[in-house]
Amino acid sequence: MTGKHLRVACAIIERNGLVLATRRSAAMSLPLKWEFPGGKIDHGETAEQCLLRELVEELSLRVVIRHPLPEHTHAYPDFSVTLYPFVCGMVGGEPVLHEHAALAWLPPGELLTLDWAEADLPVINGYLARCGIMEARR
Ligand SMILES: Nc1nc2c([nH]c(=O)n2[C@H]2C[C@H](O)[C@@H](COP(=O)(O)OP(=O)(O)OP(=O)(O)O)O2)c(=O)[nH]1
């Protein structure tokens, strides 16, 4: 593994049978890739605390954290990331884009139609397996 290692909490937010995906902006790392909203875990912060903070900063969104999913580590060419995913529910309100280029609410079975950050693919497939949806694409 080369470069820095990031620990990142991310949210699989469910609402009325749909899941929220956000698209990174052209100015961010991994430009225009789709991801689950969240961000880097600060020193002294739990993954859950990070997630609640990042969702307010990025999307003005308050959620309830329902349960964690298994973490996954992925090596990109110049850095590596461990994703700490949490299935969440909405408290209320609508997400507001402060940093991302776009958002989409999709049925779980359509998530893999987006161009995801590579690290997310095992997370999505694990989530789909929990939902009883067979992996349709890689
Ligand atoms: N939030 C989030 N980040 C992800 C996911 N998948 C994935 O590879 N990442 C990567 C993208 C970023 O390099 C890093 C998260 O950092 P960040 O959300 O604070 O992004 P950032 O633009 O501030 O990062 P940087 O350019 O300052 O390095 O993890 C995901 O599902 N959600």
The ligand as an SDF file (V2000), in Angstrom:
LIG
                    3D

 32 34  0  0  0  0  0  0  0  0999 V2000
  -17.3530   10.0910    2.2730 N   0  0  0  0  0  0  0  0  0  0  0  0
  -16.9530    9.0510    1.5570 C   0  0  0  0  0  0  0  0  0  0  0  0
  -15.6680    8.9890    1.1310 N   0  0  0  0  0  0  0  0  0  0  0  0
  -15.3250    7.9180    0.4020 C   0  0  0  0  0  0  0  0  0  0  0  0
  -16.2460    6.8820    0.0760 C   0  0  0  0  0  0  0  0  0  0  0  0
  -15.5890    5.9590   -0.6730 N   0  0  0  0  0  0  0  0  0  0  0  0
  -14.3100    6.3790   -0.8190 C   0  0  0  0  0  0  0  0  0  0  0  0
  -13.4230    5.8200   -1.4480 O   0  0  0  0  0  0  0  0  0  0  0  0
  -14.1410    7.5860   -0.1610 N   0  0  0  0  0  0  0  0  0  0  0  0
  -12.9100    8.3390   -0.1010 C   0  0  0  0  0  0  0  0  0  0  0  0
  -12.9830    9.6520   -0.8250 C   0  0  0  0  0  0  0  0  0  0  0  0
  -12.0390   10.5330   -0.0340 C   0  0  0  0  0  0  0  0  0  0  0  0
  -10.7290   10.3110   -0.5090 O   0  0  0  0  0  0  0  0  0  0  0  0
  -12.1370    9.9890    1.3800 C   0  0  0  0  0  0  0  0  0  0  0  0
  -13.1300   10.7480    2.2160 C   0  0  0  0  0  0  0  0  0  0  0  0
  -12.6430   11.9930    2.5300 O   0  0  0  0  0  0  0  0  0  0  0  0
  -13.5770   13.2670    2.4810 P   0  0  0  0  0  0  0  0  0  0  0  0
  -15.0010   12.8970    2.2150 O   0  0  0  0  0  0  0  0  0  0  0  0
  -13.2320   14.0640    3.6560 O   0  0  0  0  0  0  0  0  0  0  0  0
  -13.1380   13.8900    1.1260 O   0  0  0  0  0  0  0  0  0  0  0  0
  -12.2380   15.1110    0.8640 P   0  0  0  0  0  0  0  0  0  0  0  0
  -12.6640   15.5940   -0.4840 O   0  0  0  0  0  0  0  0  0  0  0  0
  -12.2450   16.0590    2.0140 O   0  0  0  0  0  0  0  0  0  0  0  0
  -10.8230   14.4080    0.7910 O   0  0  0  0  0  0  0  0  0  0  0  0
   -9.5100   15.1230    0.3440 P   0  0  0  0  0  0  0  0  0  0  0  0
   -9.7410   15.4850   -1.1000 O   0  0  0  0  0  0  0  0  0  0  0  0
   -9.3460   16.3150    1.2570 O   0  0  0  0  0  0  0  0  0  0  0  0
   -8.4630   14.0410    0.5270 O   0  0  0  0  0  0  0  0  0  0  0  0
  -12.6120    8.6350    1.2440 O   0  0  0  0  0  0  0  0  0  0  0  0
  -17.5800    6.9780    0.5440 C   0  0  0  0  0  0  0  0  0  0  0  0
  -18.4520    6.1370    0.3040 O   0  0  0  0  0  0  0  0  0  0  0  0
  -17.8870    8.0810    1.2760 N   0  0  0  0  0  0  0  0  0  0  0  0
  1  2  1  0
  2  3  2  0
  2 32  1  0
  3  4  1  0
  4  5  2  0
  4  9  1  0
  5  6  1  0
  5 30  1  0
  6  7  1  0
  7  8  2  0
  7  9  1  0
  9 10  1  0
 10 11  1  0
 10 29  1  0
 11 12  1  0
 12 13  1  0
 12 14  1  0
 14 15  1  0
 14 29  1  0
 15 16  1  0
 16 17  1  0
 17 18  2  0
 17 19  1  0
 17 20  1  0
 20 21  1  0
 21 22  2  0
 21 23  1  0
 21 24  1  0
 24 25  1  0
 25 26  2  0
 25 27  1  0
 25 28  1  0
 30 31  2  0
 30 32  1  0
M  END
$$$$
